[in-house]
Amino acid sequence: MIRSYLIERRSWIFLFIFLQLLFLLIAYVDPNIPLYSIMYVVFLSIIIFILFLVFRYQKETAFFRRLEERDQNFDLSGIPAADSPFEKTIEKHLIEQTEQFRTTVSKNRIALEQEKDDMLSWIHEVKTPLTALHLMIERLEDPLLRSHLTYEWTRIHLLLDQQLHQKRLPFMENDLYIEQTNLESILFSELKTLQSWCIQKGIGFDIQLEVTEVLSDAKWLAFILSQLLTNAVKYSDSSDILIRSYQLDDHTILEVADSGRGIDPKDLPRIFEKGFTSTTNHLDHAATGMGLYLARKAANTLFIHIEVQSELRLGTTFTLKFPTRNEFVKRRGM
């Protein structure tokens, strides 16, 4: 603040220095003016000017110091009271702009809420004919046609479910119910949704669950597993996907390992980024780049740590590390 103040007042300081040097020059040139007396006056002037600067610094920067210490929010009571005319002008503009921003933010929030509600309503309405369509597909006698239609139906269902959770994600903490959740039932429910797709691709599952219950929210855990399983199925062919759970240092570990195409090492740090698909398969238009991003966001809220290991053309393993009850309670209280 001192440096900023001196820079702001540099023209006045330079003027003062120039005047003192001018007085000294005149006294030096004119023999009728006593040089030592002028030097004494200049010395006193410098002392007085320094004291004056200190006083003005305290007075003039008080308003701006309070502005810096103020919380960056729309609370008008945090704006300090102004003394000088310039400070009152700044205060007036701050209040006007803050009021304008508050009005704009309020309108945008209402519009966003309305858009979210409309989208959620639309998704729920679409699910009704989608369910009817699934029943109609099940009645088809041609097994090949039924298999292809079921596969496309599954893709639509998964995309709608992803969109539904994407809209709910910002408000996820209001929708949590943490309890001992049956991991086995969630897994089998998600695998049943992918059943026709897996049959079409010749994919099986090797399930080894040493631990069948975890502390989590059932609905959001199901969404996370859905994204991981969908990824594993999408990028695998004619192979088994290993799903296993075990206990490690009081933590429950869940692994989903496939033998698919794997992930390029240079892509691994970016796979959880929003919209990132791949650099090696950049023309894969079926990928949205949202599944793993949303899974990581949901996992962070549930204090689940996700890790990934992969080798190109050998497969990928996603690991979920669940928090213990004490860790969960401690983090929730922070």
C-alpha positions in Angstrom: 0.0 0.0 0.0 2.9 2.4 0.8 4.5 1.8 -2.6 1.2 2.3 -4.3 0.6 5.6 -2.4 4.0 7.0 -3.3 3.5 6.1 -7.0 0.1 7.8 -6.9 1.6 10.9 -5.3 4.9 10.9 -7.3 4.0 14.1 -9.3 3.6 16.1 -6.0 6.8 14.6 -4.6 8.7 15.5 -7.7 7.3 19.0 -7.6 8.4 19.5 -4.0 11.9 18.1 -4.8 12.2 20.4 -7.8 11.2 23.5 -5.8 13.7 22.7 -3.0 16.5 22.2 -5.6 15.4 25.5 -7.3 15.6 27.4 -4.0 19.1 25.9 -3.4 20.2 26.8 -7.0 18.9 30.4 -6.6 20.8 30.8 -3.2 23.9 29.3 -4.8 23.8 31.7 -7.8 22.7 34.8 -6.0 25.4 35.9 -3.4 22.8 38.2 -1.7 20.9 35.2 -0.5 22.5 33.3 2.4 23.0 29.7 1.2 23.2 28.1 4.7 19.9 29.7 5.7 18.2 28.4 2.6 19.7 24.9 3.3 18.2 25.1 6.8 14.8 26.1 5.4 15.0 23.3 2.9 15.9 20.8 5.6 12.9 21.9 7.7 10.7 21.8 4.7 11.7 18.2 4.0 11.0 17.1 7.6 7.6 18.8 7.5 6.8 17.3 4.1 7.7 13.8 5.2 5.5 14.2 8.3 2.7 15.6 6.1 3.1 12.6 3.7 2.8 10.2 6.7 -0.3 11.9 7.9 -1.9 12.0 4.5 -1.0 8.4 3.9 -2.9 7.3 7.0 -5.9 9.4 6.2 -6.1 8.8 2.4 -5.5 5.1 2.4 -7.8 4.2 5.3 -10.8 3.9 2.9 -8.9 1.7 0.4 -7.5 -0.5 3.1 -11.0 -1.2 4.3 -12.0 -2.0 0.7 -9.1 -4.5 0.5 -10.1 -6.1 3.7 -13.8 -6.3 2.7 -15.2 -9.7 1.7 -15.7 -10.2 -2.0 -19.4 -10.5 -1.9 -22.6 -8.5 -2.6 -23.0 -7.4 1.0 -23.3 -3.6 0.8 -22.8 -3.2 4.6 -19.2 -4.2 4.0 -18.5 -1.1 1.9 -16.6 1.4 4.1 -17.9 4.9 4.8 -16.3 7.6 2.6 -14.9 10.9 3.8 -13.5 12.8 0.8 -15.5 13.8 -2.4 -13.5 11.3 -4.5 -14.1 8.5 -1.9 -17.8 9.3 -2.0 -17.8 9.0 -5.8 -16.1 5.6 -5.6 -18.6 4.5 -2.9 -21.5 5.6 -5.0 -20.3 3.7 -8.0 -19.5 0.6 -5.9 -23.1 0.6 -4.5 -24.6 1.1 -7.9 -22.5 -1.7 -9.5 -23.1 -4.1 -6.6 -26.9 -3.6 -6.9 -26.7 -4.1 -10.6 -24.7 -7.3 -10.2 -27.0 -8.6 -7.6 -30.0 -8.1 -9.8 -28.2 -9.7 -12.8 -27.1 -12.7 -10.7 -30.5 -13.1 -9.2 -32.1 -13.2 -12.7 -29.4 -15.6 -14.0 -30.0 -17.9 -11.0 -33.7 -17.9 -11.6 -33.2 -18.6 -15.3 -30.7 -21.4 -14.5 -33.0 -23.0 -12.0 -35.9 -22.8 -14.6 -33.7 -24.4 -17.3 -32.6 -27.2 -14.9 -36.2 -27.9 -13.9 -37.3 -27.9 -17.5 -34.5 -30.3 -18.4 -35.3 -32.6 -15.5 -39.0 -32.6 -16.4 -38.2 -33.4 -20.0 -35.9 -36.3 -19.1 -38.6 -37.8 -16.8 -41.2 -37.4 -19.6 -38.9 -39.0 -22.1 -38.4 -42.0 -19.8 -42.0 -43.0 -20.1 -42.1 -43.6 -23.8 -38.6 -45.1 -23.5 -39.9 -47.7 -21.1 -42.8 -48.5 -23.4 -40.3 -48.8 -26.3 -38.3 -51.3 -24.3 -41.4 -53.4 -23.7 -42.2 -53.3 -27.4 -38.6 -54.4 -28.3 -38.9 -57.3 -25.9 -41.9 -58.6 -27.9 -40.0 -58.8 -31.1 -39.5 -62.3 -32.5 -36.4 -61.6 -34.5 -33.5 -62.1 -32.0 -31.0 -60.2 -34.1 -33.3 -57.2 -34.6 -34.2 -57.3 -30.9 -30.5 -57.3 -30.0 -29.6 -54.3 -32.1 -32.6 -52.3 -31.0 -31.9 -53.1 -27.3 -28.3 -52.0 -27.8 -29.5 -48.6 -29.2 -32.1 -48.4 -26.4 -29.4 -48.9 -23.8 -27.3 -46.1 -25.3 -30.2 -43.7 -25.2 -31.1 -44.8 -21.6 -27.5 -44.3 -20.4 -27.2 -40.9 -22.1 -30.4 -39.7 -20.5 -29.3 -41.0 -17.1 -26.0 -39.2 -17.5 -27.7 -35.9 -18.4 -30.1 -36.3 -15.5 -27.2 -36.7 -13.0 -25.2 -33.9 -14.7 -28.1 -31.5 -13.9 -28.3 -32.7 -10.4 -24.6 -32.7 -9.7 -24.3 -29.0 -8.6 -27.0 -29.7 -5.9 -25.7 -33.2 -5.1 -25.0 -32.5 -1.4 -28.7 -31.7 -0.9 -29.6 -35.1 -2.3 -27.2 -37.4 -0.2 -28.3 -40.1 2.1 -25.2 -41.9 3.5 -25.7 -45.4 4.8 -24.3 -48.9 4.6 -25.0 -49.7 1.0 -25.2 -53.1 -0.5 -22.5 -53.1 -3.2 -23.5 -56.4 -4.7 -27.1 -55.3 -5.4 -26.0 -52.1 -7.0 -23.5 -53.8 -9.3 -26.0 -56.5 -10.5 -28.6 -53.8 -11.1 -26.2 -51.8 -13.3 -25.0 -55.0 -15.1 -28.6 -56.0 -15.9 -29.0 -52.6 -17.7 -25.9 -53.4 -19.8 -26.8 -57.1 -20.3 -27.9 -56.9 -23.9 -24.9 -54.7 -24.9 -22.6 -57.2 -23.2 -24.1 -60.2 -25.0 -23.8 -58.4 -28.3 -20.1 -57.8 -27.7 -19.4 -61.1 -26.1 -18.4 -59.6 -22.8 -18.7 -61.5 -19.5 -18.0 -60.5 -15.9 -15.8 -62.1 -13.2 -17.2 -60.8 -9.9 -15.2 -61.4 -6.7 -16.7 -59.4 -3.8 -14.9 -60.0 -0.5 -16.7 -56.9 0.8 -20.3 -56.4 0.0 -21.2 -53.3 1.9 -19.8 -49.8 1.8 -20.6 -46.5 3.5 -22.0 -44.3 0.7 -25.1 -43.0 -1.1 -26.7 -45.8 -3.1 -28.1 -43.6 -5.9 -24.9 -41.7 -6.6 -22.7 -44.7 -6.1 -24.8 -46.5 -8.7 -24.2 -43.6 -11.1 -20.4 -43.8 -10.6 -20.3 -47.5 -11.2 -22.6 -47.1 -14.2 -20.0 -44.7 -15.8 -17.1 -47.0 -15.1 -18.9 -50.2 -16.3 -20.1 -48.4 -19.4 -16.6 -47.3 -20.2 -15.3 -50.9 -19.6 -17.9 -52.4 -21.9 -17.6 -49.7 -24.6 -13.9 -50.2 -25.1 -13.8 -54.0 -24.7 -14.6 -56.9 -27.1 -15.0 -60.6 -26.4 -13.4 -60.6 -23.0 -14.2 -60.7 -19.3 -14.4 -57.7 -17.1 -13.1 -58.3 -13.6 -14.9 -56.7 -10.7 -13.5 -57.3 -7.2 -13.7 -55.8 -3.8 -11.4 -56.3 -0.8 -10.2 -54.7 2.4 -6.9 -52.8 2.5 -5.8 -50.9 5.6 -9.4 -50.5 6.9 -10.5 -49.1 3.5 -12.8 -50.9 1.1 -11.3 -51.2 -2.4 -13.3 -51.8 -5.5 -11.6 -52.5 -8.8 -13.1 -52.6 -12.3 -10.6 -54.1 -14.7 -11.1 -54.7 -18.4 -8.9 -56.1 -21.2 -9.9 -53.5 -23.8 -7.9 -51.0 -25.9 -6.4 -49.2 -22.9 -5.5 -45.6 -22.6 -2.5 -43.8 -24.0 -0.1 -42.8 -21.2 -0.2 -39.2 -22.4 -4.0 -39.2 -22.0 -4.1 -40.6 -18.5 -3.7 -37.3 -16.6 -6.6 -35.8 -18.6 -9.2 -38.5 -18.7 -11.2 -36.9 -15.9 -11.3 -33.5 -17.5 -14.6 -32.2 -18.8 -15.1 -32.9 -22.4 -11.8 -34.8 -22.9 -12.2 -37.9 -25.1 -8.9 -39.1 -26.6 -6.0 -38.1 -28.6 -5.4 -41.5 -30.2 -9.0 -42.0 -31.2 -10.0 -38.4 -31.8 -12.6 -39.4 -34.4 -14.6 -41.5 -31.9 -17.9 -39.5 -32.2 -19.7 -41.8 -29.7 -17.6 -40.5 -26.8 -18.9 -37.4 -25.0 -16.0 -36.9 -22.6 -18.5 -36.4 -19.7 -18.8 -39.8 -18.1 -15.5 -40.0 -16.2 -15.7 -36.2 -15.4 -19.1 -36.6 -13.8 -18.0 -39.8 -12.0 -15.0 -38.0 -10.5 -17.1 -35.0 -9.4 -19.6 -37.3 -7.7 -16.9 -39.4 -6.1 -15.2 -36.3 -4.6 -18.4 -35.4 -2.9 -18.7 -38.9 -1.5 -15.0 -38.8 -0.5 -14.3 -41.7 -2.7 -10.8 -41.7 -4.2 -10.6 -42.8 -7.9 -7.4 -44.0 -9.4 -6.7 -45.4 -12.9 -4.0 -47.7 -14.3 -3.9 -48.6 -18.0 -1.6 -50.0 -20.7 -2.3 -49.4 -24.3 -4.0 -52.4 -26.0 -3.8 -54.4 -22.7 -6.7 -52.9 -20.7 -7.6 -50.4 -17.9 -8.2 -50.8 -14.2 -10.3 -48.2 -12.3 -9.9 -48.4 -8.5 -12.4 -46.9 -6.0 -11.1 -46.4 -2.4 -14.0 -45.8 0.0 -13.5 -43.7 3.2 -13.9 -45.3 6.6 -16.7 -44.2 8.8 -14.4 -42.1 11.0 -12.9 -40.4 7.9 -16.3 -39.7 6.4 -17.6 -38.1 9.6 -14.4 -36.1 10.0 -14.5 -34.7 6.4 -18.2 -34.0 6.5 -17.6 -31.9 9.6 -14.8 -29.8 8.1 
